[in-house]
Amino acid sequence: MSPVTPTGPGPAAGTIPSRLRDWFRAHPLAFDTTLAAGALVCMIAGSFTDPHGSPEGPTFGDRSPGPWSVLIMVLGAAALVLRRRRPFAVLAFAVTISLVELVNDNRPAPIAMAAVVALFTVAARTDRPTTWRVGLATMAVLTAAAMAFGPTPWYAQENLGVFAWTGMAAAAGDAVRSRRAFVDAIRERAERAERTREEEAGRRVAEERLRIARDLHDVVAHHIALVNVQAGVAAHVMDKRPDQAKEALAHVREASRSALGELRATVGLLRQSGDPEAPTEPAPGLAVLDGLLDSFRKAGLPIALARADEGLSLPATVDLAAYRIVQEALTNVRKHAGPDVKAEVSIVRVGRTVEITVLDDGTAATDPPRSADQPPVGGHGLLGMRERVGALGGTLTAAPRYGGGFRVQAILPVTSRTGEDLA
C-alpha cells in the first residue's frame, strides 16, 4: 500500500526551498542548530539597540552588551538545540537565565527570545491544558520580573512586549499542534479508507472464488453421478440387451454434453469482459427444473414434483440457488440413498420466502448415517448448500427422516424487509 501524503500549500516539489525543507525534516538537529544560531544573532543585534536612545526613536550602536550578557545569550541559544528532546527543561532553563539577566543587569539583553522559542516548542508538543498552564505561568513570571527589575517604568511598552511575545508563542505553538493533529487525522483516515478498499476487494474475490467452486462442484457431482449410473447400466446389459445398452450410452452422451456446456459457462465467468467467447446464455433456474428432473428419471430415480409457485418470479441469485439446491440434493439421493429409492421435490411460496424441500425414502447400506453437520465422507454437497443459503440470508435444514430416508429443506428470502426484490 502506497503511503498517503496530504496536499497543501507550500513550495513546489523539486525547488530549492522544497529540497531544503525536506532536508531539514530529515535532519531535525541541524534545523534546531540553525534556529539557535539565528536566535543568537537576533539577541546580539537586539542588545546593541537602545529603544530610548534618542527623542526620535530607537538607536543602534549606542550601547554594547557586556561579557556576562554575551555569555547568557550564548547559553540561552545553545539550550535551544535540545528543545525537541527536553522541551520543558529547555523552557525552565531559558526562563531562569532570563530572570537572572533581568535582575543583575540594569540594561538587560533580549534573552527572553530564548524563552519565547522554548515556550513555542512546549506548546507545539503537548496538549492544550498544559499549554495554558505553562504559558500563563511563563508570561506571568517574565512580565512581573520585567516590571519589577527592568530599567524602565513598570508600565513601559517593553514590559508589555514581553507579555505579548510569550502569549503569541503559546498561541502559535498550540495552533501548530492542532494543525499537525488535523493533518495526521486526515492521513490516518485516508490510509484506513485505502486499507478498507483493499480488504473489500479481497473479500469480493474470495466470495467469487467460493461461488465458482460451488458451481463447479454442483455441475460435476450431478453429471458425473448420472454418467456413472448410466455407464453401469450399459455395462450390465451390453451382452443381453444391446438396445437398452445403447439407450444408456445415449444418456451418458447427453449428460456429458450437458456437463461440458455448464462447465464452459461457469469457467467462462473467469474471462475478461468483452471476450467474444464469454457465455451469454442465462444461468440455470427453476424454469428449467423439469429438464433437470428428467435427467434423474432417465438415470432410474423416480421423482415426484409438487410446485405451488406458479407466476412467481424469483431474483436471479435466489433462482440459481434454488436450482442448485435441488440438483445437489437429488445428486446425494442418487449417490447415497441406496437402490429402489424414490424422491419428492416441492417448491412452495410462503409469504416473503420460497421453500424448497427434497425428500427420499431410502437408506444407504454401505454408507454411514447422514446428518446435517456431517455429510457423506469426501463430499461437500451439504456444506455448499449451507453456504449458498447463508449468503442469501436463508436457512437450511438437512437431517434423516423418522422411519428412514433423508430430508433437505431450504427457506430462501424472496423480498427484503422493505418489500423490495432481492438483487
Secondary structure by P-SEA (a helix, b strand, c coil): ccbbbbbccccccccaaaaaaaaaaacaaaaaaaaaaaaaaaaaaaaaccccccccccccccccccaaaaaaaaaaaaaaaaccccaaaaaaaaaaaaaaaaaccccccccaaaaaaaaaaaaacccaaaaaaaaaaaaaaaaaaaaaccccccccaaaaaaaaaaaaaaaaaaaaaaaaaaaaaaaaaaaaaaaaaaaaaaaaaaaaaaaaaaaaaaaaaaaaaaaaaaaaaaaacccccaaaaaaaaaaaaaaaaaaaaaaaaaaacccccccccccccccccccaaaaaaaaaaaacbbbbbbbccccccccaaaaaaaaaaaaaaaaaaacccccbbbbbbbbbbcccbbbbbbbbcbbbcccccccccccccccaaaaaaaaaaaaacbbbbbbbcccbbbbbbbbbbcccccccccc
